[in-house]
Amino acid sequence: MCGIVGYVGNDKTVDVLMGGLKRLEYRGYDSAGIAVLDATGSLNTRKRAGKLAVLTEDLAANPIAPGSTGIGHTRWATHGGPTDRNAHPHLGDEGRLALIHNGIIENFAELRAELLADGFTFESDTDTEIAAVLIGREYRSTGDLTEAFRRVVARLDGAFTLLAMHQDLPGVVIGARRNSPLVIGLGDGENFLGSDVAAFVQYTQRAVAIGQDQMVVITPDDVTVTDFSGNHVVTEPFEIQWDASAADKGGWSSFMAKEISEEPDAVANTIRGRVDGGQVVIPELAGLDELFLDINRIVIIACGTAAYAGTVGTYAIERWAGIPVTVELSHEFRYRDPVIDARTLVISVSQSGETMDTLMAVRFASESGAKTLSICNTQGATIARESDAVVYTHAGPEVAVASTKAFTAQITALYLFGLHLARVRGTQTPQFLAAQVEELQAVPDKIASILGASEKIAQLAHWMADSRAVLFLGRHVGYPIALEGALKLKELAYIHAEGFAGGELKHGPIALIEPGQPVFVVVPSPRGSAILHPKVISTIEEIRARGARVIAIAEQGDAAVLPSADEVIPIPLAGPLFEPLLAVIPLHIFAMELATAKGLDVDQPRNLAKSVTVE
Ligand code: F6R
């Protein structure tokens, strides 16, 4: 939830830290701070409540002395409110040691009591300061910062990435991680640490992901990774597959606007390299045919938007591969004694690959004997590393807190997986599968055509900016799209929004309909869904009869919808299973435009953070 950056090298430290924090601000944005060891050997810290801009302005007005060793942090508060005092870095060893932290130290109360009994006092309400003071105390007794750090992390419960530096040790930053991400950036005469590669991609394309319960010591010319017992760990560097410009706004008004505009590319890039002779062949899954022939069910686990992508995936995988597929919220799955075994494939879907709820559910699935596959957008992420296999989505870095292009890429990856599985299991003819592949390959251009005609959606959003509540209805694959439309509106525009399965309406929710109530309806194609289409049209009639204002998202030229709905947003023709990839685009645009009309920050909605690394 917090963003972390560390640097050792030359005197551009402040620029590296602030640039890294800018790119990591999506992870948390209620306060920020840096610590820099200057040329005279003084440790200077600066930290401010509020968005990173507040710290930036402060540093512009009163520059911090340059130095070649530093750490920086952008916070999403857990213990202690978002104040200057609680912002990181926190200090230990009488102000000679600085520490930053992402995660939650669960046994902090007990450790705090121990330190209080030992006569220590605290400046903040955070769990982080406990770790800073503990490391300082150990350093006093051992005279070895790495050993002190190791002893302390071995005592911490919960989730943490910690970075520390000490006034006695210029050119050294020490890090450790458990259940929370940390990546090394390998430079020339300089090295970097970050919560993810965005922290340093401007300076280097070579990175190493640090594994669970591992520590790292970086100096300008060396990187040493060990486990928590001090045993040396052999690491495998990887090349970052996108450059710094991919993580910039590139002239767009917001990251969200840019990322919605990238939805066609996210789909196209996720398909690229995975179609051979008209059939889906996912290279990362080579050698797993036997496993795919043996499994007898699939459980998809994910949270939020990723779970809605997973729900869309269930319809396609069951239809194509003829295997039972269910979807579950990761945080519910692991606490309800699910019956899974070696013939269950558990697919996790996660943009960040760091969502704690999903990570814990993946571990639970592995421990229960199931096979695990992850669909992930972040190279080297923990969930990807800990799964038996991974299919990466190639959406590029997603910076806006609300997920958009990752959602369409996740559906695409699930569809590719469904087509791969159907081929391996022989459940469909090659001709049928080739036709689905063609449909999927046509999606990017169709999304682009919706983006090109988004004026009407923006207008609707501006008219509806004062709405108190908005409802969303859909059936079949349109149902998860209704849920996604509602979630986006809630999180961005702070408007009460609910998504319903159209068939459920008469079982209760129809009581919500009153004159003027806006209701979005995702209408299935009359050609592709001959049975469902008239039922959805009847639903529109029923709610309009009670005064609802209906905005239909419907196939271009759907004659039945025109007289029924108040507004129609047309989408291009597509097979029924491919409609969700199109119908969701107007809903992404609508939520962004409505939030913008209300003057809200669409990239950093209140109370949220992009990567939810606490349970
Ligand atoms: C909503 C949104 C969240 C994420 C969820 C899972 O717009 O972005 O609901 O989808 O927190 O995140 P990942 O995919 O990183 O596991």
Boltz pocket constraint, residues with backbone or C-beta under 6 A from the ligand:
constraints:
  - pocket:
      binder: B
      contacts: [[A, 303], [A, 304], [A, 305], [A, 306], [A, 307], [A, 349], [A, 350], [A, 351], [A, 352], [A, 353], [A, 354], [A, 355], [A, 358], [A, 401], [A, 402], [A, 403], [A, 404], [A, 487], [A, 488], [A, 491], [A, 609], [A, 610], [A, 611], [A, 612]]
      max_distance: 6.0
